[in-house]
Amino acid sequence: EKLLISEPSNAYDFGQIINAVNTSKDKAACADLLTITDPKKLPVLLSNKLEGEIFLIFIQSLEYYVVGKDPGLVYQHLFYLSKAERFKVVLALLSKNEKEQVQQLFDLLSENQNNQYSLKDLESLKKVYEL
């Protein structure tokens, strides 16, 4: 059954939804969550709960469901995700294959570039992601 996603009002709600999404590996539901969540709130909503599995399901959901429709939103999410606590730790623990998935998403952002971000913005964000 499909997870019903409503906008989380706090870090606890967000954590509950993320856990459900992660358990079911429901990338469509995760994409719904990221679509209704203000990217600026991401660091606060994630609190200190960012982990590799969650990071990857975010990346995959953005790649499969969001980048084709709204590359600007994907850019914003990647930007604010990099401000989250534990981001550097998670990044350091990514495997080569996982890093390639992140690279793929950045490639799609270059191809779908729109007026919400410049290629220069994208290049500097790639450095933050150590790509």
Buried (B, 14 or more C-beta within 10 A) or exposed (E): EEBEBEEBEEBEEBBEBBEBBBEEEBBBBBBBBBBEBEBEBBBBBBBEBBBBEBBBBBBBBBBBBBBEEBBBBBBBBBBBBBBBBBBEEBBEEBEEEBBEBBEBBBBBBEEBBEEEBEEEBBEEBBEBBEB
